[in-house]
Amino acid sequence: METAGEKPNKITRENVTQHLLEYQLAIVDKKMINMLDDDLWYFNNTLTQIQHDEFKKYAIALLKKTFKYNKAKAQQTFDWFDFQFGLRIKNKL
């Protein structure tokens, strides 16, 4: 993710995973650097179902564009990414 005044980097096949990780963390107001010192990062950070759905929509569109995937392949790739790196879903009461 870029900060104000910073030119956005082009998203490529080489950096799409890092971009999606950073994008997902930005949804919960975190940065990658915050996760390095938190041994329980997976349990301390969650998305709501609505946040997850929005992230999924963004990620699938990005994967389709970046890799020129069809919808099914982009969905499959997102499912793998989400299984490996996705934050847990926990709806707030």
Biopython code that builds the backbone (N, CA, C, O; Angstrom):
import numpy as np
from Bio.PDB.StructureBuilder import StructureBuilder

atoms = [
    (1, "MET", "N", (0.841, -1.171, 0.000)),
    (1, "MET", "CA", (0.000, 0.000, 0.000)),
    (1, "MET", "C", (0.888, 1.236, 0.000)),
    (1, "MET", "O", (1.963, 1.247, 0.599)),
    (2, "GLU", "N", (0.430, 2.252, -0.665)),
    (2, "GLU", "CA", (1.211, 3.471, -0.704)),
    (2, "GLU", "C", (0.680, 4.470, 0.306)),
    (2, "GLU", "O", (-0.479, 4.409, 0.715)),
    (3, "THR", "N", (1.537, 5.379, 0.696)),
    (3, "THR", "CA", (1.129, 6.431, 1.609)),
    (3, "THR", "C", (0.840, 7.673, 0.802)),
    (3, "THR", "O", (1.133, 7.726, -0.393)),
    (4, "ALA", "N", (0.267, 8.670, 1.445)),
    (4, "ALA", "CA", (-0.079, 9.907, 0.759)),
    (4, "ALA", "C", (1.160, 10.530, 0.133)),
    (4, "ALA", "O", (2.200, 10.648, 0.782)),
    (5, "GLY", "N", (1.047, 10.925, -1.124)),
    (5, "GLY", "CA", (2.156, 11.561, -1.811)),
    (5, "GLY", "C", (3.143, 10.595, -2.430)),
    (5, "GLY", "O", (4.030, 11.014, -3.173)),
    (6, "GLU", "N", (3.009, 9.306, -2.140)),
    (6, "GLU", "CA", (3.925, 8.308, -2.676)),
    (6, "GLU", "C", (3.329, 7.720, -3.940)),
    (6, "GLU", "O", (2.141, 7.398, -3.978)),
    (7, "LYS", "N", (4.140, 7.578, -4.969)),
    (7, "LYS", "CA", (3.667, 7.009, -6.218)),
    (7, "LYS", "C", (3.415, 5.512, -6.020)),
    (7, "LYS", "O", (4.274, 4.797, -5.503)),
    (8, "PRO", "N", (2.224, 5.038, -6.439)),
    (8, "PRO", "CA", (1.937, 3.606, -6.262)),
    (8, "PRO", "C", (2.832, 2.755, -7.157)),
    (8, "PRO", "O", (3.112, 3.119, -8.300)),
    (9, "ASN", "N", (3.270, 1.632, -6.631)),
    (9, "ASN", "CA", (4.067, 0.699, -7.414)),
    (9, "ASN", "C", (3.151, -0.100, -8.316)),
    (9, "ASN", "O", (2.004, -0.378, -7.965)),
    (10, "LYS", "N", (3.657, -0.464, -9.471)),
    (10, "LYS", "CA", (2.888, -1.302, -10.382)),
    (10, "LYS", "C", (2.792, -2.706, -9.788)),
    (10, "LYS", "O", (3.786, -3.272, -9.334)),
    (11, "ILE", "N", (1.606, -3.242, -9.799)),
    (11, "ILE", "CA", (1.394, -4.595, -9.277)),
    (11, "ILE", "C", (1.716, -5.573, -10.395)),
    (11, "ILE", "O", (1.144, -5.516, -11.483)),
    (12, "THR", "N", (2.648, -6.473, -10.098)),
    (12, "THR", "CA", (3.111, -7.448, -11.084)),
    (12, "THR", "C", (2.943, -8.848, -10.520)),
    (12, "THR", "O", (2.540, -9.031, -9.371)),
    (13, "ARG", "N", (3.257, -9.821, -11.343)),
    (13, "ARG", "CA", (3.215, -11.212, -10.887)),
    (13, "ARG", "C", (4.175, -11.435, -9.726)),
    (13, "ARG", "O", (3.922, -12.268, -8.855)),
    (14, "GLU", "N", (5.260, -10.701, -9.714)),
    (14, "GLU", "CA", (6.283, -10.886, -8.679)),
    (14, "GLU", "C", (5.882, -10.295, -7.335)),
    (14, "GLU", "O", (6.330, -10.783, -6.298)),
    (15, "ASN", "N", (5.049, -9.257, -7.326)),
    (15, "ASN", "CA", (4.734, -8.607, -6.056)),
    (15, "ASN", "C", (3.249, -8.674, -5.673)),
    (15, "ASN", "O", (2.843, -8.050, -4.693)),
    (16, "VAL", "N", (2.442, -9.415, -6.425)),
    (16, "VAL", "CA", (1.010, -9.447, -6.144)),
    (16, "VAL", "C", (0.711, -10.065, -4.777)),
    (16, "VAL", "O", (-0.212, -9.617, -4.097)),
    (17, "THR", "N", (1.461, -11.069, -4.363)),
    (17, "THR", "CA", (1.216, -11.688, -3.053)),
    (17, "THR", "C", (1.476, -10.695, -1.931)),
    (17, "THR", "O", (0.673, -10.574, -1.006)),
    (18, "GLN", "N", (2.588, -9.987, -2.009)),
    (18, "GLN", "CA", (2.892, -8.984, -0.982)),
    (18, "GLN", "C", (1.832, -7.884, -0.981)),
    (18, "GLN", "O", (1.410, -7.423, 0.080)),
    (19, "HIS", "N", (1.409, -7.471, -2.162)),
    (19, "HIS", "CA", (0.379, -6.437, -2.237)),
    (19, "HIS", "C", (-0.914, -6.899, -1.565)),
    (19, "HIS", "O", (-1.521, -6.150, -0.800)),
    (20, "LEU", "N", (-1.331, -8.131, -1.851)),
    (20, "LEU", "CA", (-2.559, -8.643, -1.245)),
    (20, "LEU", "C", (-2.428, -8.788, 0.269)),
    (20, "LEU", "O", (-3.381, -8.521, 1.001)),
    (21, "LEU", "N", (-1.263, -9.205, 0.740)),
    (21, "LEU", "CA", (-1.040, -9.271, 2.189)),
    (21, "LEU", "C", (-1.176, -7.889, 2.819)),
    (21, "LEU", "O", (-1.862, -7.723, 3.828)),
    (22, "GLU", "N", (-0.525, -6.911, 2.226)),
    (22, "GLU", "CA", (-0.571, -5.551, 2.765)),
    (22, "GLU", "C", (-1.975, -4.960, 2.667)),
    (22, "GLU", "O", (-2.423, -4.259, 3.573)),
    (23, "TYR", "N", (-2.658, -5.243, 1.576)),
    (23, "TYR", "CA", (-4.024, -4.745, 1.395)),
    (23, "TYR", "C", (-4.948, -5.329, 2.468)),
    (23, "TYR", "O", (-5.747, -4.610, 3.067)),
    (24, "GLN", "N", (-4.831, -6.628, 2.700)),
    (24, "GLN", "CA", (-5.646, -7.295, 3.707)),
    (24, "GLN", "C", (-5.385, -6.713, 5.099)),
    (24, "GLN", "O", (-6.323, -6.471, 5.858)),
    (25, "LEU", "N", (-4.128, -6.493, 5.427)),
    (25, "LEU", "CA", (-3.789, -5.925, 6.735)),
    (25, "LEU", "C", (-4.279, -4.485, 6.858)),
    (25, "LEU", "O", (-4.683, -4.058, 7.939)),
    (26, "ALA", "N", (-4.245, -3.740, 5.765)),
    (26, "ALA", "CA", (-4.714, -2.355, 5.795)),
    (26, "ALA", "C", (-6.197, -2.284, 6.142)),
    (26, "ALA", "O", (-6.648, -1.305, 6.737)),
    (27, "ILE", "N", (-6.948, -3.303, 5.779)),
    (27, "ILE", "CA", (-8.377, -3.344, 6.106)),
    (27, "ILE", "C", (-8.577, -3.301, 7.615)),
    (27, "ILE", "O", (-9.546, -2.712, 8.095)),
    (28, "VAL", "N", (-7.670, -3.918, 8.368)),
    (28, "VAL", "CA", (-7.772, -3.918, 9.834)),
    (28, "VAL", "C", (-6.797, -2.924, 10.470)),
    (28, "VAL", "O", (-6.435, -3.051, 11.640)),
    (29, "ASP", "N", (-6.382, -1.936, 9.679)),
    (29, "ASP", "CA", (-5.496, -0.855, 10.145)),
    (29, "ASP", "C", (-4.175, -1.361, 10.718)),
    (29, "ASP", "O", (-3.707, -0.874, 11.747)),
    (30, "LYS", "N", (-3.587, -2.330, 10.050)),
    (30, "LYS", "CA", (-2.281, -2.867, 10.448)),
    (30, "LYS", "C", (-1.328, -2.788, 9.267)),
    (30, "LYS", "O", (-1.736, -2.595, 8.122)),
    (31, "LYS", "N", (-0.054, -2.944, 9.577)),
    (31, "LYS", "CA", (0.982, -3.017, 8.553)),
    (31, "LYS", "C", (1.797, -4.277, 8.797)),
    (31, "LYS", "O", (1.774, -4.849, 9.887)),
    (32, "MET", "N", (2.507, -4.694, 7.777)),
    (32, "MET", "CA", (3.309, -5.907, 7.867)),
    (32, "MET", "C", (4.287, -5.821, 9.047)),
    (32, "MET", "O", (4.517, -6.816, 9.734)),
    (33, "ILE", "N", (4.846, -4.664, 9.277)),
    (33, "ILE", "CA", (5.830, -4.483, 10.354)),
    (33, "ILE", "C", (5.197, -4.784, 11.726)),
    (33, "ILE", "O", (5.884, -5.246, 12.637)),
    (34, "ASN", "N", (3.875, -4.518, 11.872)),
    (34, "ASN", "CA", (3.185, -4.807, 13.129)),
    (34, "ASN", "C", (3.134, -6.296, 13.418)),
    (34, "ASN", "O", (3.102, -6.707, 14.579)),
    (35, "MET", "N", (3.127, -7.092, 12.388)),
    (35, "MET", "CA", (2.972, -8.533, 12.541)),
    (35, "MET", "C", (4.271, -9.228, 12.945)),
    (35, "MET", "O", (4.233, -10.319, 13.513)),
    (36, "LEU", "N", (5.401, -8.621, 12.666)),
    (36, "LEU", "CA", (6.689, -9.257, 12.922)),
    (36, "LEU", "C", (6.954, -9.504, 14.404)),
    (36, "LEU", "O", (7.598, -10.488, 14.766)),
    (37, "ASP", "N", (6.463, -8.619, 15.253)),
    (37, "ASP", "CA", (6.704, -8.751, 16.688)),
    (37, "ASP", "C", (5.551, -9.416, 17.443)),
    (37, "ASP", "O", (5.612, -9.562, 18.664)),
    (38, "ASP", "N", (4.521, -9.811, 16.734)),
    (38, "ASP", "CA", (3.338, -10.390, 17.368)),
    (38, "ASP", "C", (3.263, -11.883, 17.054)),
    (38, "ASP", "O", (2.836, -12.286, 15.972)),
    (39, "ASP", "N", (3.687, -12.691, 18.021)),
    (39, "ASP", "CA", (3.666, -14.143, 17.823)),
    (39, "ASP", "C", (2.253, -14.694, 17.637)),
    (39, "ASP", "O", (2.070, -15.752, 17.036)),
    (40, "LEU", "N", (1.273, -13.985, 18.145)),
    (40, "LEU", "CA", (-0.118, -14.425, 18.043)),
    (40, "LEU", "C", (-0.889, -13.600, 17.016)),
    (40, "LEU", "O", (-2.095, -13.405, 17.166)),
    (41, "TRP", "N", (-0.214, -13.113, 15.980)),
    (41, "TRP", "CA", (-0.838, -12.230, 15.003)),
    (41, "TRP", "C", (-2.090, -12.852, 14.391)),
    (41, "TRP", "O", (-3.062, -12.147, 14.117)),
    (42, "TYR", "N", (-2.073, -14.156, 14.176)),
    (42, "TYR", "CA", (-3.209, -14.811, 13.539)),
    (42, "TYR", "C", (-4.451, -14.758, 14.427)),
    (42, "TYR", "O", (-5.569, -14.657, 13.924)),
    (43, "PHE", "N", (-4.262, -14.824, 15.725)),
    (43, "PHE", "CA", (-5.384, -14.802, 16.658)),
    (43, "PHE", "C", (-5.782, -13.384, 17.051)),
    (43, "PHE", "O", (-6.915, -13.150, 17.473)),
    (44, "ASN", "N", (-4.862, -12.446, 16.916)),
    (44, "ASN", "CA", (-5.115, -11.068, 17.329)),
    (44, "ASN", "C", (-5.728, -10.207, 16.237)),
    (44, "ASN", "O", (-6.120, -9.071, 16.504)),
    (45, "ASN", "N", (-5.820, -10.717, 15.021)),
    (45, "ASN", "CA", (-6.326, -9.926, 13.902)),
    (45, "ASN", "C", (-7.366, -10.735, 13.143)),
    (45, "ASN", "O", (-7.109, -11.861, 12.716)),
    (46, "THR", "N", (-8.537, -10.147, 12.984)),
    (46, "THR", "CA", (-9.615, -10.827, 12.278)),
    (46, "THR", "C", (-10.319, -9.855, 11.340)),
    (46, "THR", "O", (-10.234, -8.638, 11.501)),
    (47, "LEU", "N", (-11.009, -10.416, 10.368)),
    (47, "LEU", "CA", (-11.865, -9.656, 9.463)),
    (47, "LEU", "C", (-13.312, -10.008, 9.764)),
    (47, "LEU", "O", (-13.604, -11.103, 10.244)),
    (48, "THR", "N", (-14.209, -9.087, 9.484)),
    (48, "THR", "CA", (-15.621, -9.433, 9.513)),
    (48, "THR", "C", (-15.939, -10.116, 8.182)),
    (48, "THR", "O", (-15.144, -10.051, 7.245)),
    (49, "GLN", "N", (-17.079, -10.758, 8.100)),
    (49, "GLN", "CA", (-17.470, -11.409, 6.843)),
    (49, "GLN", "C", (-17.594, -10.375, 5.724)),
    (49, "GLN", "O", (-17.227, -10.651, 4.582)),
    (50, "ILE", "N", (-18.103, -9.201, 6.041)),
    (50, "ILE", "CA", (-18.240, -8.146, 5.036)),
    (50, "ILE", "C", (-16.868, -7.699, 4.538)),
    (50, "ILE", "O", (-16.670, -7.539, 3.333)),
    (51, "GLN", "N", (-15.913, -7.495, 5.461)),
    (51, "GLN", "CA", (-14.553, -7.125, 5.067)),
    (51, "GLN", "C", (-13.918, -8.209, 4.210)),
    (51, "GLN", "O", (-13.253, -7.910, 3.219)),
    (52, "HIS", "N", (-14.121, -9.465, 4.589)),
    (52, "HIS", "CA", (-13.556, -10.580, 3.828)),
    (52, "HIS", "C", (-14.146, -10.626, 2.418)),
    (52, "HIS", "O", (-13.423, -10.839, 1.445)),
    (53, "ASP", "N", (-15.450, -10.428, 2.315)),
    (53, "ASP", "CA", (-16.105, -10.443, 1.000)),
    (53, "ASP", "C", (-15.573, -9.323, 0.108)),
    (53, "ASP", "O", (-15.354, -9.531, -1.086)),
    (54, "GLU", "N", (-15.366, -8.144, 0.678)),
    (54, "GLU", "CA", (-14.813, -7.019, -0.091)),
    (54, "GLU", "C", (-13.380, -7.312, -0.527)),
    (54, "GLU", "O", (-13.000, -7.025, -1.662)),
    (55, "PHE", "N", (-12.589, -7.884, 0.380)),
    (55, "PHE", "CA", (-11.216, -8.250, 0.042)),
    (55, "PHE", "C", (-11.197, -9.296, -1.060)),
    (55, "PHE", "O", (-10.403, -9.205, -1.996)),
    (56, "LYS", "N", (-12.065, -10.281, -0.950)),
    (56, "LYS", "CA", (-12.132, -11.347, -1.952)),
    (56, "LYS", "C", (-12.489, -10.781, -3.322)),
    (56, "LYS", "O", (-11.886, -11.160, -4.326)),
    (57, "LYS", "N", (-13.446, -9.894, -3.368)),
    (57, "LYS", "CA", (-13.847, -9.273, -4.635)),
    (57, "LYS", "C", (-12.673, -8.516, -5.253)),
    (57, "LYS", "O", (-12.408, -8.640, -6.449)),
    (58, "TYR", "N", (-11.970, -7.732, -4.432)),
    (58, "TYR", "CA", (-10.809, -6.979, -4.898)),
    (58, "TYR", "C", (-9.713, -7.932, -5.392)),
    (58, "TYR", "O", (-9.153, -7.737, -6.471)),
    (59, "ALA", "N", (-9.414, -8.955, -4.600)),
    (59, "ALA", "CA", (-8.314, -9.866, -4.915)),
    (59, "ALA", "C", (-8.587, -10.647, -6.199)),
    (59, "ALA", "O", (-7.688, -10.801, -7.025)),
    (60, "ILE", "N", (-9.789, -11.132, -6.376)),
    (60, "ILE", "CA", (-10.102, -11.911, -7.579)),
    (60, "ILE", "C", (-9.982, -11.038, -8.826)),
    (60, "ILE", "O", (-9.434, -11.472, -9.838)),
    (61, "ALA", "N", (-10.490, -9.817, -8.754)),
    (61, "ALA", "CA", (-10.359, -8.903, -9.897)),
    (61, "ALA", "C", (-8.886, -8.618, -10.201)),
    (61, "ALA", "O", (-8.482, -8.569, -11.363)),
    (62, "LEU", "N", (-8.095, -8.431, -9.154)),
    (62, "LEU", "CA", (-6.669, -8.163, -9.334)),
    (62, "LEU", "C", (-5.945, -9.368, -9.930)),
    (62, "LEU", "O", (-5.102, -9.207, -10.812)),
    (63, "LEU", "N", (-6.260, -10.559, -9.464)),
    (63, "LEU", "CA", (-5.635, -11.773, -9.996)),
    (63, "LEU", "C", (-6.013, -11.994, -11.458)),
    (63, "LEU", "O", (-5.176, -12.399, -12.265)),
    (64, "LYS", "N", (-7.263, -11.731, -11.794)),
    (64, "LYS", "CA", (-7.694, -11.862, -13.184)),
    (64, "LYS", "C", (-6.899, -10.915, -14.081)),
    (64, "LYS", "O", (-6.456, -11.296, -15.164)),
    (65, "LYS", "N", (-6.727, -9.691, -13.623)),
    (65, "LYS", "CA", (-6.005, -8.693, -14.418)),
    (65, "LYS", "C", (-4.512, -9.002, -14.487)),
    (65, "LYS", "O", (-3.920, -8.961, -15.566)),
    (66, "THR", "N", (-3.906, -9.310, -13.354)),
    (66, "THR", "CA", (-2.460, -9.499, -13.282)),
    (66, "THR", "C", (-2.006, -10.741, -14.041)),
    (66, "THR", "O", (-1.002, -10.701, -14.752)),
    (67, "PHE", "N", (-2.735, -11.834, -13.896)),
    (67, "PHE", "CA", (-2.330, -13.102, -14.510)),
    (67, "PHE", "C", (-3.132, -13.454, -15.765)),
    (67, "PHE", "O", (-2.885, -14.467, -16.420)),
    (68, "LYS", "N", (-4.106, -12.581, -16.083)),
    (68, "LYS", "CA", (-4.999, -12.857, -17.213)),
    (68, "LYS", "C", (-5.743, -14.187, -17.029)),
    (68, "LYS", "O", (-5.932, -14.959, -17.969)),
    (69, "TYR", "N", (-6.158, -14.419, -15.769)),
    (69, "TYR", "CA", (-6.905, -15.623, -15.416)),
    (69, "TYR", "C", (-8.377, -15.451, -15.761)),
    (69, "TYR", "O", (-8.895, -14.336, -15.820)),
    (70, "ASN", "N", (-9.043, -16.594, -15.990)),
    (70, "ASN", "CA", (-10.497, -16.547, -16.037)),
    (70, "ASN", "C", (-10.999, -16.536, -14.588)),
    (70, "ASN", "O", (-10.212, -16.674, -13.652)),
    (71, "LYS", "N", (-12.306, -16.371, -14.415)),
    (71, "LYS", "CA", (-12.855, -16.233, -13.064)),
    (71, "LYS", "C", (-12.594, -17.470, -12.209)),
    (71, "LYS", "O", (-12.270, -17.345, -11.028)),
    (72, "ALA", "N", (-12.730, -18.656, -12.786)),
    (72, "ALA", "CA", (-12.543, -19.893, -12.019)),
    (72, "ALA", "C", (-11.102, -20.030, -11.524)),
    (72, "ALA", "O", (-10.879, -20.406, -10.374)),
    (73, "LYS", "N", (-10.139, -19.733, -12.368)),
    (73, "LYS", "CA", (-8.732, -19.832, -11.979)),
    (73, "LYS", "C", (-8.392, -18.769, -10.929)),
    (73, "LYS", "O", (-7.654, -19.043, -9.982)),
    (74, "ALA", "N", (-8.931, -17.562, -11.097)),
    (74, "ALA", "CA", (-8.693, -16.501, -10.113)),
    (74, "ALA", "C", (-9.295, -16.891, -8.762)),
    (74, "ALA", "O", (-8.683, -16.651, -7.721)),
    (75, "GLN", "N", (-10.478, -17.486, -8.771)),
    (75, "GLN", "CA", (-11.126, -17.947, -7.537)),
    (75, "GLN", "C", (-10.285, -19.031, -6.862)),
    (75, "GLN", "O", (-10.095, -19.011, -5.646)),
    (76, "GLN", "N", (-9.788, -19.968, -7.652)),
    (76, "GLN", "CA", (-8.957, -21.045, -7.118)),
    (76, "GLN", "C", (-7.671, -20.474, -6.509)),
    (76, "GLN", "O", (-7.251, -20.898, -5.432)),
    (77, "THR", "N", (-7.063, -19.535, -7.183)),
    (77, "THR", "CA", (-5.836, -18.911, -6.680)),
    (77, "THR", "C", (-6.118, -18.136, -5.399)),
    (77, "THR", "O", (-5.327, -18.190, -4.458)),
    (78, "PHE", "N", (-7.240, -17.414, -5.354)),
    (78, "PHE", "CA", (-7.605, -16.692, -4.135)),
    (78, "PHE", "C", (-7.839, -17.655, -2.981)),
    (78, "PHE", "O", (-7.401, -17.400, -1.859)),
    (79, "ASP", "N", (-8.526, -18.760, -3.251)),
    (79, "ASP", "CA", (-8.790, -19.742, -2.197)),
    (79, "ASP", "C", (-7.478, -20.259, -1.600)),
    (79, "ASP", "O", (-7.366, -20.416, -0.385)),
    (80, "TRP", "N", (-6.498, -20.521, -2.450)),
    (80, "TRP", "CA", (-5.194, -20.964, -1.957)),
    (80, "TRP", "C", (-4.552, -19.867, -1.114)),
    (80, "TRP", "O", (-4.071, -20.135, -0.012)),
    (81, "PHE", "N", (-4.540, -18.634, -1.623)),
    (81, "PHE", "CA", (-3.961, -17.502, -0.887)),
    (81, "PHE", "C", (-4.658, -17.350, 0.462)),
    (81, "PHE", "O", (-3.999, -17.203, 1.491)),
    (82, "ASP", "N", (-5.976, -17.384, 0.457)),
    (82, "ASP", "CA", (-6.742, -17.189, 1.683)),
    (82, "ASP", "C", (-6.456, -18.293, 2.695)),
    (82, "ASP", "O", (-6.380, -18.030, 3.895)),
    (83, "PHE", "N", (-6.299, -19.511, 2.224)),
    (83, "PHE", "CA", (-5.969, -20.627, 3.110)),
    (83, "PHE", "C", (-4.579, -20.444, 3.723)),
    (83, "PHE", "O", (-4.381, -20.734, 4.903)),
    (84, "GLN", "N", (-3.636, -19.974, 2.946)),
    (84, "GLN", "CA", (-2.258, -19.809, 3.417)),
    (84, "GLN", "C", (-2.057, -18.547, 4.259)),
    (84, "GLN", "O", (-1.372, -18.586, 5.281)),
    (85, "PHE", "N", (-2.649, -17.431, 3.835)),
    (85, "PHE", "CA", (-2.325, -16.132, 4.425)),
    (85, "PHE", "C", (-3.530, -15.348, 4.943)),
    (85, "PHE", "O", (-3.366, -14.282, 5.537)),
    (86, "GLY", "N", (-4.726, -15.861, 4.725)),
    (86, "GLY", "CA", (-5.916, -15.091, 5.076)),
    (86, "GLY", "C", (-6.126, -14.957, 6.574)),
    (86, "GLY", "O", (-5.849, -15.874, 7.347)),
    (87, "LEU", "N", (-6.622, -13.795, 6.959)),
    (87, "LEU", "CA", (-6.982, -13.574, 8.360)),
    (87, "LEU", "C", (-8.277, -14.321, 8.659)),
    (87, "LEU", "O", (-9.096, -14.556, 7.771)),
    (88, "ARG", "N", (-8.442, -14.684, 9.912)),
    (88, "ARG", "CA", (-9.666, -15.371, 10.333)),
    (88, "ARG", "C", (-10.855, -14.441, 10.192)),
    (88, "ARG", "O", (-10.722, -13.218, 10.239)),
    (89, "ILE", "N", (-12.016, -15.045, 10.019)),
    (89, "ILE", "CA", (-13.260, -14.264, 9.951)),
    (89, "ILE", "C", (-13.960, -14.389, 11.284)),
    (89, "ILE", "O", (-14.237, -15.489, 11.761)),
    (90, "LYS", "N", (-14.243, -13.239, 11.879)),
    (90, "LYS", "CA", (-14.947, -13.221, 13.163)),
    (90, "LYS", "C", (-15.832, -11.979, 13.147)),
    (90, "LYS", "O", (-15.341, -10.851, 13.159)),
    (91, "ASN", "N", (-17.128, -12.203, 13.120)),
    (91, "ASN", "CA", (-18.049, -11.088, 13.123)),
    (91, "ASN", "C", (-18.156, -10.504, 14.510)),
    (91, "ASN", "O", (-18.291, -11.230, 15.494)),
    (92, "LYS", "N", (-18.094, -9.190, 14.582)),
    (92, "LYS", "CA", (-18.188, -8.508, 15.866)),
    (92, "LYS", "C", (-19.638, -8.496, 16.325)),
    (92, "LYS", "O", (-20.552, -8.302, 15.524)),
    (93, "LEU", "N", (-19.836, -8.704, 17.603)),
    (93, "LEU", "CA", (-21.188, -8.713, 18.157)),
    (93, "LEU", "C", (-21.614, -7.326, 18.560)),
    (93, "LEU", "O", (-22.728, -7.140, 19.049)),
]
sb = StructureBuilder()
sb.init_structure("model")
sb.init_model(0)
sb.init_chain("A")
sb.init_seg("    ")
for serial, (resi, resn, name, xyz) in enumerate(atoms, 1):
    if name == "N":
        sb.init_residue(resn, " ", resi, " ")
    sb.init_atom(name, np.array(xyz, "f"), 0.0, 1.0, " ", f" {name:<3s}", serial, name[0])
structure = sb.get_structure()
